């Protein structure tokens, strides 16, 4: 199954996991970019505000068409307990083009169920698998086993 990993990353944590997944699956990868900057304290506040109030900011046009892939793996950082607003925009803009999806998130804490439910709602697609990783798991390289299990679950569900 032709696979695409799509992600947004402000600090680099989500990007690190996206790259790891795409290397393990030997698949295409695409980063979502903001039109405006999110740097500094104002960018941090704006990001949390957009996330909490489910605002969809403008994002730069992506180069890869999700319709050309059988599986889209979508990654987001967690902002104020929600998915990052640029990911919400991507999902909303492409929900009709998504065939099968899987989700992953990176976060400070452990509350991820709400994020995956929201991603499912906006994408209008039930995920084959979900992966939640904390920043400390990534920094301590404890994420490798979880990523392996996530990939196995995706591959196993593709066999059905």
The 8 nearest C-alpha neighbors of each residue, nearest first, counted from 0:
[[1, 69, 2, 70, 68, 157, 154, 26],
 [0, 2, 68, 69, 70, 3, 26, 67],
 [3, 1, 70, 68, 26, 71, 69, 0],
 [4, 2, 27, 71, 28, 26, 72, 5],
 [3, 5, 28, 72, 71, 73, 29, 27],
 [6, 4, 29, 73, 30, 28, 72, 74],
 [7, 5, 74, 30, 73, 31, 75, 8],
 [6, 8, 31, 75, 30, 86, 74, 32],
 [9, 7, 13, 11, 14, 10, 76, 6],
 [8, 10, 11, 7, 12, 76, 13, 37],
 [11, 9, 12, 8, 13, 14, 76, 7],
 [10, 12, 14, 8, 13, 9, 15, 16],
 [13, 11, 15, 14, 10, 16, 8, 105],
 [12, 14, 8, 16, 15, 11, 105, 76],
 [13, 15, 17, 11, 12, 16, 8, 18],
 [14, 16, 12, 18, 13, 17, 11, 19],
 [15, 17, 19, 13, 14, 18, 20, 12],
 [18, 16, 14, 20, 19, 15, 21, 13],
 [17, 19, 21, 15, 16, 20, 22, 14],
 [18, 20, 16, 22, 17, 21, 15, 23],
 [21, 19, 23, 17, 22, 18, 16, 24],
 [22, 20, 24, 18, 26, 23, 25, 19],
 [23, 21, 25, 19, 24, 20, 18, 26],
 [22, 24, 20, 21, 25, 19, 26, 150],
 [25, 23, 21, 26, 22, 20, 150, 2],
 [26, 24, 22, 21, 23, 27, 20, 2],
 [27, 25, 21, 24, 2, 3, 28, 22],
 [26, 28, 3, 4, 21, 2, 29, 25],
 [27, 29, 4, 3, 5, 21, 26, 30],
 [30, 28, 5, 4, 6, 31, 27, 63],
 [29, 31, 6, 5, 7, 32, 28, 8],
 [30, 32, 7, 6, 29, 33, 61, 5],
 [33, 31, 59, 58, 30, 34, 7, 85],
 [34, 32, 58, 35, 59, 57, 85, 36],
 [33, 35, 58, 59, 57, 32, 36, 56],
 [36, 34, 33, 37, 57, 58, 56, 32],
 [35, 37, 38, 33, 34, 42, 39, 32],
 [38, 36, 42, 43, 39, 35, 46, 41],
 [39, 37, 42, 36, 40, 43, 41, 9],
 [40, 38, 42, 41, 43, 37, 44, 36],
 [39, 41, 43, 42, 44, 38, 37, 45],
 [42, 40, 44, 43, 39, 45, 38, 37],
 [41, 43, 37, 38, 45, 39, 40, 44],
 [42, 44, 40, 46, 41, 45, 39, 47],
 [45, 43, 41, 47, 46, 42, 48, 40],
 [44, 46, 42, 48, 43, 47, 41, 49],
 [47, 45, 43, 49, 44, 48, 42, 50],
 [46, 48, 50, 44, 79, 45, 49, 78],
 [47, 49, 45, 51, 50, 46, 52, 44],
 [50, 48, 54, 46, 52, 47, 51, 53],
 [49, 51, 53, 47, 84, 48, 52, 81],
 [50, 52, 48, 53, 49, 47, 79, 81],
 [51, 53, 49, 54, 50, 48, 47, 55],
 [54, 52, 50, 51, 49, 55, 84, 87],
 [53, 55, 49, 52, 56, 84, 50, 51],
 [54, 56, 88, 84, 87, 53, 85, 57],
 [57, 55, 85, 54, 58, 88, 84, 33],
 [56, 58, 34, 33, 55, 59, 88, 85],
 [59, 57, 33, 34, 32, 56, 60, 85],
 [58, 60, 32, 34, 33, 61, 57, 31],
 [59, 61, 58, 62, 32, 31, 57, 63],
 [62, 60, 63, 59, 31, 29, 64, 30],
 [61, 63, 60, 64, 29, 59, 30, 65],
 [64, 62, 61, 65, 29, 67, 3, 28],
 [63, 65, 66, 67, 62, 61, 68, 96],
 [66, 64, 67, 68, 96, 97, 63, 71],
 [67, 65, 96, 64, 68, 97, 98, 69],
 [66, 68, 65, 64, 69, 1, 63, 96],
 [69, 67, 1, 70, 66, 65, 2, 3],
 [68, 70, 1, 0, 98, 2, 99, 71],
 [71, 69, 99, 2, 68, 100, 98, 3],
 [70, 72, 100, 3, 4, 2, 73, 99],
 [73, 71, 4, 101, 100, 102, 5, 3],
 [74, 72, 5, 102, 6, 4, 71, 103],
 [75, 73, 6, 103, 104, 102, 5, 7],
 [76, 74, 104, 7, 6, 83, 82, 77],
 [75, 77, 105, 104, 83, 106, 13, 82],
 [76, 78, 82, 106, 81, 80, 83, 105],
 [77, 79, 81, 80, 47, 83, 82, 50],
 [78, 80, 47, 81, 51, 77, 50, 48],
 [79, 81, 78, 77, 82, 110, 114, 51],
 [82, 80, 78, 114, 77, 79, 50, 83],
 [83, 81, 77, 114, 75, 78, 84, 76],
 [82, 84, 86, 85, 78, 50, 76, 75],
 [83, 85, 87, 50, 86, 55, 49, 82],
 [86, 84, 88, 87, 83, 56, 89, 58],
 [87, 85, 89, 88, 84, 83, 90, 7],
 [86, 88, 84, 90, 85, 89, 91, 55],
 [87, 89, 55, 85, 91, 86, 90, 92],
 [90, 88, 86, 92, 87, 91, 93, 85],
 [91, 89, 122, 87, 93, 94, 92, 88],
 [90, 92, 88, 94, 89, 93, 121, 87],
 [91, 93, 89, 90, 88, 94, 95, 87],
 [92, 94, 90, 96, 95, 91, 89, 97],
 [95, 93, 122, 96, 90, 97, 91, 92],
 [94, 96, 93, 97, 122, 123, 92, 98],
 [97, 95, 66, 93, 94, 65, 98, 64],
 [98, 96, 94, 95, 99, 65, 66, 93],
 [97, 99, 69, 70, 96, 100, 66, 71],
 [100, 98, 70, 97, 69, 71, 126, 124],
 [101, 99, 71, 126, 70, 72, 127, 98],
 [100, 102, 126, 72, 128, 127, 129, 73],
 [103, 101, 129, 73, 72, 74, 130, 128],
 [102, 104, 130, 74, 129, 131, 73, 75],
 [105, 103, 75, 131, 76, 74, 132, 130],
 [106, 104, 76, 132, 133, 13, 131, 77],
 [105, 107, 133, 77, 108, 134, 76, 132],
 [106, 108, 133, 134, 109, 105, 135, 77],
 [109, 107, 106, 110, 133, 134, 111, 80],
 [108, 110, 111, 133, 107, 106, 131, 132],
 [111, 109, 108, 112, 80, 113, 114, 106],
 [110, 112, 114, 113, 109, 115, 131, 104],
 [113, 111, 115, 114, 110, 116, 117, 131],
 [112, 114, 116, 111, 115, 117, 81, 110],
 [113, 115, 117, 111, 81, 112, 116, 82],
 [116, 114, 118, 112, 117, 113, 119, 111],
 [115, 117, 119, 113, 118, 114, 120, 112],
 [116, 118, 120, 114, 119, 115, 121, 113],
 [119, 117, 115, 121, 120, 116, 122, 114],
 [120, 118, 116, 122, 117, 124, 125, 123],
 [119, 121, 117, 123, 118, 122, 116, 124],
 [122, 120, 118, 123, 119, 91, 90, 117],
 [123, 121, 94, 90, 124, 119, 120, 118],
 [122, 124, 120, 121, 119, 94, 125, 95],
 [125, 123, 122, 119, 126, 100, 99, 120],
 [124, 126, 119, 127, 123, 100, 99, 101],
 [127, 125, 101, 100, 128, 124, 102, 129],
 [126, 128, 101, 153, 100, 156, 125, 99],
 [129, 127, 101, 126, 153, 152, 149, 102],
 [130, 128, 102, 103, 101, 131, 126, 149],
 [129, 131, 103, 149, 102, 104, 132, 128],
 [132, 130, 104, 103, 105, 111, 129, 133],
 [133, 131, 105, 104, 106, 136, 134, 130],
 [132, 134, 106, 136, 135, 107, 105, 108],
 [133, 135, 137, 136, 107, 106, 138, 105],
 [134, 136, 138, 137, 133, 139, 107, 141],
 [137, 135, 141, 133, 139, 134, 142, 138],
 [136, 138, 140, 134, 135, 142, 139, 141],
 [137, 139, 135, 140, 136, 134, 141, 142],
 [138, 140, 136, 137, 141, 135, 142, 134],
 [141, 139, 137, 142, 138, 136, 143, 135],
 [140, 142, 136, 139, 143, 137, 144, 138],
 [141, 143, 145, 140, 137, 136, 144, 146],
 [142, 144, 146, 145, 141, 147, 140, 137],
 [145, 143, 147, 146, 142, 148, 141, 149],
 [144, 146, 148, 142, 147, 143, 149, 130],
 [147, 145, 149, 143, 148, 144, 142, 150],
 [146, 148, 144, 150, 145, 149, 151, 143],
 [149, 147, 151, 145, 146, 150, 152, 144],
 [150, 148, 146, 152, 147, 151, 145, 130],
 [149, 151, 153, 147, 152, 148, 146, 154],
 [152, 150, 148, 154, 153, 149, 155, 147],
 [151, 153, 155, 149, 150, 154, 156, 148],
 [154, 152, 150, 156, 151, 155, 127, 128],
 [153, 155, 151, 157, 152, 156, 150, 158],
 [156, 154, 152, 158, 157, 153, 151, 159],
 [157, 155, 153, 158, 154, 159, 152, 127],
 [156, 158, 154, 155, 159, 153, 0, 127],
 [159, 157, 155, 156, 154, 153, 0, 152],
 [158, 157, 156, 155, 154, 153, 127, 152]]
